[in-house]
Amino acid sequence: MLNSKPIRALVVDDHFMVRMGLSASLNVEPDIEVVAEASTGEAALQAYRLHRPTLVIMDLRLPGMSGTDCIATLLGEFPEARVLVLSTHSNEEEIYRAMQAGAHGYIVKSIVREELLRAVREVHSGRSYMETTVAAHLAERRFRRALSSREIEVLRLVAKGLGNRDIANTLKIAEVTVKLHVSHTLEKLGVKDRTEAATVALRRGIISLD
């Protein structure tokens, strides 16, 4: 017998109560059924392979494999997969990375239920969906010059209070190279000093101190 609910969802979140609440909210809809849940990126991939849902609702902050890496891996294996990000966070760098990985929509957990359902149905139908604030953050990010992976490494150590010499020793590069990376980073972020660079990078989600 064919399933009468065309939207078969996989819910991915590391918090049990969030998964339970989201699943309960979706399952009362006549066209939506949560067919699986997962608390990690690795478990999400296994669940997708087993259940082949038509929509994945994905948190980004997961233990082990990040939600962004999970999206990229999932779409590499299943290009037809549809992914809607549902995250607590809406900083521009996290949004940008998720969309670059292939997410089809991005909403925040604080949205009202009606918008959640609209996003689920839009993404499932093949369209993109982005909450208004998220769309604004993404537009801002697209106009900025991206930091290189090495510049991000240096910036993360700057944010932890390390000086150029300590950063050079940690990364095993020349101190003059560190100075060059810091200079380029300040220019790209449009800030005047290291403290402001660290503050802006943390706020935008470019780095974290976790």
N, C-alpha and C positions, 0 to 999 in steps of 0.2 A: 504494500500500500504506500502510495506516495505521500510525503509529508505535505500537509496543507499550508504550512507556514513557510513562505519562500525565503525569509531571512533567517539563516541558521548561523548564530553568532558564537564566537569564541571570546570569552572575557579574560583578559590578562592583567592581573594586578597582584602585588605581593601582600595586600591586606585582605584578610578573609572577610571582614565585615563589608568592605567596599565591594568585593565580588558578590557577596550574598545579596546586598542591597540592590546592586545594579542588575543582577540576574532576576531577582524578584520583580523589579520594575519593568524589565523588558518582557518577561514571560507572560505577563497579563495582556500583552498586545496580541491581537488575533493573527498578525502577520510576522511575529518575531518569536523565535525559540532559541534560548541559550543551550547549545548542545555540548559545551565543554567549558571548563575554567582552568586557568593555569596561574601559578604564582611566580614563575621564573621564565626567562626567555627560552631556556633549553626545554622546559616543560611545554611551553607554547608551541614550539616547533613540532614536538612529538604529538601534541594534541591535534595540531593542524593535519599532520600526515594521517592520523587515525580517523578523524571525523570529517575532514574536508569541509569546513564551514564556508559560508558564502560571505562572511564579514568577520574581521578581527577587530575587537575594541581593545586598544593597547595603552597601558601606562608606560611611561619612559623610565621612571626610576625603579629599576628592578635589581635584585641581588644577582651577582655574577654578570651574565650577559645583559647589557643595557637594552632598553626597549628599542633604541635607534639601531643598534647592531642586529637585534632580532628582526626588525622590519627588513633591513637590507638582506639578511640571510634568507628570510622567508620568501621575499620577492625574487631572489636569485634562483630559488628552487621551484617556486610557484608564481610565475609572473602574473597569473590571473587573480591572485589574492587581492582582496580589498581591505585596506587598513585604515581605521579611524583612531587617531590618538585621543585619549581622554586623560588629561594630566592635571595635577594640582598646579604645576608651574607653567608660566607663559612668557619666560624670558626669550628674547629674540634669537639667541644663538641656539637654544634647544629646539625652538620651532623650526629654524632654518635647517638644522641637521636632520630632524625628523622628516621634513619634506624632501630634502636632498636624498634621503634613504629610500624614499618612495611612498611615504604615507599619502593617503588621498584626502584626509581631513584632519582637523585639529580643533578640539574643544577643551575647555577647562571644566573641572569637576564642580565649580560653583554655578554652572548654568542651570536654568530651570529645566524641568523634565520635558516640557514641550519642545525645547530646542534640541535636547539630547535625541529625542525621537526623530525630529526633522533631520538631524545630522546623520543618524543611522540609516534612514531611508534614502537620503540623497547619495551618500557614499555607496550604499549597496546598489543603487540604480545605475552607477557608473559615473556620477558627477563628483565634483570636489565640494567640500564644505569646510568653511573656516569661520569660527566665531569672530565678531567684529574687532575686538581688541587684539586677538591673535593675528588677524589679517594686517592690522596696522603695524604691529611689531615686525612681521615678516617683510613688509614693504620697506621699513626703515633699514633692516638688515641687508637687503639686497643692494642697497646703494653704498654700502661700506666695503672697504678693502679687507679681504680676509687675512688673518694672521697665519703664518706658516706654522707647522707643527713644532719646530724648534723655538719660534717666538713664543708660542703658548707654553712650552716647557719653561722657558726663562721667566715668563710672566708669572707662572704659578709659584716659582721660587721667590720672585720679587714680593709677591703677596704674602709669603711666609716670613718676610723680613730679612732675607739673605742679601748680602752685599755682592758686588760684582765678582770679587775674588772667590767667595764661597760658592757662588753659582758656577764659576769656571771650574772649580775643583770638583763640584758635584757632577757636572755634565762632561768633565774631562775635555774642555775646550779652552782656548786662549781667552784671557780676560778682555783683550781688545775686541774679540768676537762677541762677547757678552755685551759690551758697551754698544756695539753696532746693532745687535738685536734689540736692545732696550730703546735705542734711538728710533729705529724703524717702528717699533711697537707704539711708542708715544705718538709718532706721526700718524700712524694708521688709526689709532683710537681718538686722535684729535685732542690730546690732553697735554698738560704742561710738565708733569712730574710723575715719578714712580708711584707715589701714594695714590694719586688720582687715577693712574692707569690700573692699579690693582682694584680700586673701588669700582670703577666703570666695568672692568672685566668680570668681577663677581656679580654685579647687578645684571649685566647682560647675559650671564650664564656661559661666558667664554671659558672660565675656569671655575673650579670649586676647591674648597679646602678640605673636602672629605677624605 
